[in-house]
């Protein structure tokens, strides 16, 4: 990541002034990065699946309604 330090400084400036200690601020940077990376991976996987199957995420969800509703109605999963 060629601009990693610039991005880290940008996020640190965003949380500066909140009264957080430096380690907490750094953990926020890491958490934000992990969240964004995770979303990017999922978006890429979704795009690949749509390309492979020809159906988009909403269409896939609609096809799963019966299975999902059956699982929710089951006493197997309580929480």
C-alpha positions in Angstrom: 0.0 0.0 0.0 2.1 2.9 -1.3 0.1 5.6 0.5 -0.5 3.7 3.7 1.1 6.2 6.0 -0.8 9.1 4.4 -4.1 7.2 4.9 -3.1 6.4 8.5 -2.5 10.0 9.2 -5.8 11.0 7.6 -7.7 8.6 9.8 -5.8 9.7 12.9 -6.7 13.3 12.2 -10.3 12.3 11.9 -10.4 10.9 15.5 -8.0 13.5 17.0 -9.6 15.6 19.6 -11.9 12.9 20.9 -9.8 12.4 24.0 -8.6 8.9 22.9 -5.2 7.6 23.8 -2.8 6.9 20.9 -3.2 3.1 21.0 -7.0 3.4 20.8 -6.7 5.8 17.9 -4.3 3.3 16.2 -6.8 0.5 16.8 -9.5 2.6 15.1 -7.2 3.0 12.1 -6.7 -0.8 12.0 -10.4 -1.5 12.5 -11.4 0.8 9.7 -8.9 -0.7 7.4 -10.0 -4.2 8.2 -13.7 -3.2 7.7 -13.0 -1.6 4.3 -10.9 -4.5 3.1 -13.6 -7.0 4.2 -16.3 -5.1 2.3 -14.1 -4.9 -0.8 -13.5 -8.7 -0.7 -17.3 -9.3 -0.4 -18.1 -6.9 -3.2 -15.6 -8.6 -5.4 -17.0 -12.1 -4.6 -20.5 -10.9 -5.2 -19.5 -9.4 -8.6 -17.8 -12.7 -9.5 -20.8 -14.7 -8.5 -23.1 -12.5 -10.5 -20.9 -12.9 -13.5 -20.7 -16.7 -13.1 -24.4 -17.2 -12.5 -26.1 -14.4 -14.3 -28.2 -13.4 -11.3 -27.6 -10.5 -9.0 -27.6 -10.5 -5.2 -31.2 -9.4 -4.9 -32.4 -12.1 -7.2 -30.3 -14.7 -5.3 -31.9 -13.5 -2.0 -35.4 -13.9 -3.4 -34.5 -17.4 -4.4 -33.5 -18.2 -0.8 -36.7 -16.9 0.8 -38.3 -20.4 1.3 -35.1 -21.8 2.8 -34.5 -18.8 5.1 -38.1 -18.7 6.2 -38.1 -22.4 7.0 -34.9 -22.0 9.0 -36.4 -19.1 11.0 -39.6 -21.1 11.7 -37.6 -24.1 12.9 -37.0 -24.7 16.6 -33.5 -25.8 15.7 -32.2 -22.2 15.8 -33.3 -20.3 18.8 -31.0 -17.3 18.9 
